[in-house]
């Protein structure tokens, strides 16, 4: 083969190799860009989902209390018990029917002690690190003060001591009107009456008040209510 032809073929071959290398680099770069784009979508998708899972429910001040009615409540009831009750009942609507799950602490399933802790954390913005995790711990803790059954106010913890086959201790949050909300073993999150003679009245153990007057003032102001000083 003539040297001139060989030289031309060599040039053509080199050009082809350069084009192939350039093409491969472009392909690899394009693949990398596609991969980075997909990973960005996955990352932000997961991050957004975690945000929704951990997002605390935003409760609006109950719309059923008009300005005149609210003014009347604050004037007639310096303790503002009805406001706490309304806030708790609105929170209950968000949890109603959640199944009982021992050790659970979410809308997928919750036990009685964690239900209490979630309400205190999400609704009252209470530092739950100061509250025991177990129902036995809540039932025997020294935090707060003991409350007589006749002096119960919305937000107080009501504790029951039950015989087998039920769990020994059970805890709920008093709402008012002899009603309390709790995570029942059989029916999940529900409202029951402490004067139910077939069960809860028989096994009533004690009650504790965790919220201080300062705590309540902060709760009222957070939800847009006016604080009325007790006299």
C-alpha positions, 0 to 999 in steps of 0.5 A: 500500500502506498505511503500516501494512502497509509497516511490518509487512512491514519488521519481518518482513523485518528479523526474517527477515534477522536470523534468516538472519544468525544461522543463517549465523553458527551454520553457519560456527561449526559448520563451523569446529568440525568442521574443527578437530576433524578437523585435531586427529585428523589432527595427533595421528594423524601425530604418533603415527605419527612417534613409532612410526617413531622409537621405539627398540626396547626390548630386554629382557635375554635370558630364556634366561640364568637367575640361576644361569647368569648367575652362572656366566657372570660368574664364569667369564668376567670379560669378560662376552662372552656377555652382549654376544653374547646382546644382539646376537643378540636385536637380530639377530632384530629385523632378520633378513631386512631387505633390502639397500638402498644408502643405506637406514637403516631396516627397509624397507632398509639398507646394511651401514654403516648397519646397524652404526650402527643397532645401535650406536645402538639397542642400545648407545645409542652416540653414532653421530655419532662413527662415519663413515656410509660403509663406507669411512669405517668401514673406514679410521677411527682410532677404537677399536683394531685387534684381531687376528682371534684376539682378536675379541669380540662387538661388534667390527667386522669389515671385509672388502675384496672384489674386483668385482663386490662393493662394495670394503668390507663391514662387520659386527658380530662375534657370537662363535663365528666368526659375524658379522651384517651387511647382505648385498647379496644376502640382506639382514640375515643371519648369516655365518661369517668362516671361510667359505673360499668368501668371507669368510675370503678377503676378511677385512681387519681388525677394530676394537674400538669399545666400551671397558670403560666402555661395556660396563659401562653396557650391562650395567647398562642391561639389568639385568646385574651388572658383573663387574670384570676381574681 
